[in-house]
Amino acid sequence: MRPRIALRERLQALTQFTDLGLAKPLLKALAEEGYQAPTPIQAKAIPGVLAGRDLLGIAQTGTGKTAAFALPILQRLAEDRRPAPRRGCRALVLSPTRELATQIAESFKTYGRHLGLTVAVVFGGVKYGPQMRALAGGIDVLVATPGRLLDHMEQKSINVGATEIFVLDEADQMLDLGFLVPIRKVVRELPKERQNLFFSATMPGEIGKLAGEMLRDPQKVEVTPQSTTVERVNQQVLFVEQQRKRALLAELFDDPAFTRVIVFTRTKRGADRVAKSLEQGGVEAAAIHGDKSQGQRERALAAFKAGQVRALVATDIAARGIDIDAVTHVVQYELPNVPEAYVHRIGRTARAGAKGSAVAFCADDERNLLRDIQKVTRQAIPSFDRRNDRHLGAALAVMGELKGVREERPAQPHRSEQKPSHSARGRRSGANPHGGSGAKAHGGEARPATKPAYGGSAAKPAGGRGRKRPQGARAEGGGGSPWSNWTSR
Ligand code: AMP
């Protein structure tokens, strides 16, 4: 089965944008962007969408799905030029977050720069007036978040009744954010005759139902099953006490290879705390989450993109769909409650086929979450035990003395806590650090139970579903950064 998929993907890689029936102004914009060939979802989806078919795209961000819908939409609008309806749009794209909506609108502008079509974006948290004015004369492509769009529809500043093409992006995320009711309200106002494009990374039952309601004889295109991201990203789990996580994080940033890092926390307050702790340790950091104003978020993202801050500390929702090139590492300061979020998180560092590195911290009360993640991703993530690590203890003491920062309280996982781990017991009984009873870890694999176990060949990726695992322990005080091996990927 797998070799056949690989062959198909290779054949698709040979497809050129010119084979897909795209018009010259679009090809020109793509060449200017430096895109050489379509990604698999683009190769599969663009011809059908150009022909007017509905589409069910099962794909996550990072696959090039935005261009997969933006390019054929732009072409269809340009081929059949007509004025956009007043206070309405010709193509409507719904996106779950403001950041993603902004990015999608930017993509439309970039790819459509030689076509002279109009693009606008509408989302909450900012004033209505400018949005109303932008929409008054009609717009070709409108990208919106559902809540604000409905507000505009209720105030009659937007009428979606003449929409020709409707895109629902990140449908599963819409479900997570409680947007299904607003979406159904919007869909009810759309004309019956329209083209629908529906994208979701996963297909939980409710999303399948919504797709069934919306789509007519869709072409189904599925790319990048979640395992692909999992395979591309070099992953490691570090077991560590919750209160020592910030010392461990500071240690990671000692490695200059950690140049552009997204750090995930479970809560907004946690994000602020972690960003503050990094700043106090001399690492430029910015936090991004739902309590930040639009301006603050934009400034944080811009500073991160420009390389002015090394660390962007984010909650899942704030980071969803954010497309930032060349993220060197993703650090999960806390594991997510939903296993799928783990895959979304690590996907931030493996955009458009690139490889990346991801480190997840796991405190004892997060072991259940880790087990679920390994089940969903069908991999055993290489792990290292940094609990009871005197280096971290000492570093934490120094941090506390220097900065006067209080020990943090853990953000509680929602799932039940697990009993104290066997490896702690093992160490007390003097287990062999290289795979004795004290070194047992997930998936029944033996793990070194003592201090710095990574580095050297230990830092190899989970590759091919994580069958590889760390080998030797790095000697204490050994030269070079324990993370230096990560950077080659
Ligand atoms: P998306 O999945 O739409 O968020 O896209 C992920 C990233 O891939 C974005 O940075 C795009 O600019 C980039 N991208 C999309 N299509 C291509 C392509 N054909 N070649 C190279 N990069 C691409």
Residues whose N, C-alpha, C, O or C-beta is under 5 A from the ligand:
A	BS01	AMP	Y35 Q36 A37 P38 T39 Q60 T61 G62 T63 G64 K65 T66 A67 D323 A352
